[in-house]
Amino acid sequence: MADKDKVLMLLGLAKRAGKVTAGGEMTLKDGRAGKLFCVIVAGDVSKGSTKKIRNMCEYYEIPLFTYGEKKTLGKALGRDYCAAAGIQDPGFAKEIEKRILQVNKNR
């Protein structure tokens, strides 16, 4: 299985476990509430939305990754599309972070 598929698989598992916040506004809300261990934002999200999420992540010291597109993130989460997703579990966050870094390293 490709590393990229593993990231999406882990994201889907985390969602089924109830450990994912999906959508830009909900991700911002949960990030500000201290519930997130990492955030993934789709590469095709508007610059303004990306900036809001990036600023929140920097302020609250939440690791932020740009990964996939809205459609691929959405598919992994059982939605049509998803601009951003926050991971609420440290174990899932650590493993997803590891996989994303592997994919980026292999590019």
C-alpha positions in Angstrom: 0.0 0.0 0.0 1.3 3.4 -0.9 2.2 5.8 1.9 -0.4 8.3 0.6 -3.1 5.6 0.9 -2.0 4.9 4.5 -2.5 8.5 5.4 -6.0 8.5 4.1 -6.7 5.1 5.7 -5.5 6.4 9.1 -7.6 9.5 8.7 -10.7 7.3 8.0 -9.9 5.1 11.0 -9.6 8.1 13.2 -12.9 9.4 11.9 -14.7 6.1 12.6 -13.2 6.2 16.1 -14.7 9.7 16.6 -11.4 11.4 16.8 -11.6 13.8 13.8 -13.0 17.3 13.5 -14.0 17.8 9.9 -14.4 21.2 8.2 -12.6 24.5 8.4 -14.8 26.2 11.0 -15.1 23.2 13.3 -11.3 22.7 13.1 -10.7 26.3 14.1 -13.2 26.0 17.0 -11.7 22.7 18.3 -8.2 24.0 17.9 -8.9 27.1 20.0 -10.5 24.8 22.6 -7.3 22.8 22.9 -8.8 19.6 21.5 -6.5 19.0 18.5 -3.1 17.3 18.2 -2.5 18.0 14.5 -4.4 19.6 11.6 -4.5 18.7 8.0 -5.5 21.3 5.4 -6.2 20.4 1.8 -3.8 21.9 -0.8 -6.6 23.4 -2.9 -8.2 25.5 0.0 -8.3 29.3 -0.5 -5.4 31.3 0.8 -7.6 33.2 3.2 -8.9 30.0 4.8 -5.5 28.4 4.9 -4.1 31.6 6.6 -6.8 31.5 9.3 -6.0 27.8 10.1 -2.2 28.4 9.9 -2.4 31.3 12.3 -4.5 29.3 14.8 -2.1 26.4 14.6 0.9 28.6 15.1 -0.7 30.4 18.1 -1.8 27.2 19.8 1.3 25.3 18.7 -0.6 22.6 16.8 1.3 20.8 14.0 -0.1 21.7 10.6 0.2 19.7 7.4 -1.0 20.5 3.8 -2.1 17.2 2.3 -4.2 16.1 -0.6 -7.2 18.0 -2.0 -10.6 18.7 -0.6 -12.1 15.8 -2.5 -9.6 13.2 -1.3 -9.8 14.4 2.3 -13.6 14.4 2.0 -13.6 10.9 0.6 -11.5 9.6 3.5 -13.9 11.1 5.9 -17.1 10.0 4.2 -18.0 13.4 2.8 -18.1 15.0 -0.6 -15.2 17.3 0.3 -13.3 18.6 3.3 -11.1 21.6 3.5 -9.5 20.8 6.9 -9.5 18.1 9.5 -8.3 18.2 13.0 -7.0 15.0 14.8 -8.2 14.7 18.4 -6.1 11.7 19.5 -2.3 11.9 20.1 -1.7 8.4 18.8 -3.5 9.0 15.5 -1.9 12.4 15.2 1.6 11.0 15.6 1.1 8.2 13.1 -0.6 10.5 10.5 2.2 13.0 10.9 4.8 10.2 10.4 3.1 9.0 7.2 2.7 12.5 5.8 6.4 13.2 6.4 7.3 10.0 4.6 5.1 10.9 1.6 6.7 14.4 1.5 10.2 12.9 1.8 9.6 10.6 -1.1 8.5 13.4 -3.5 
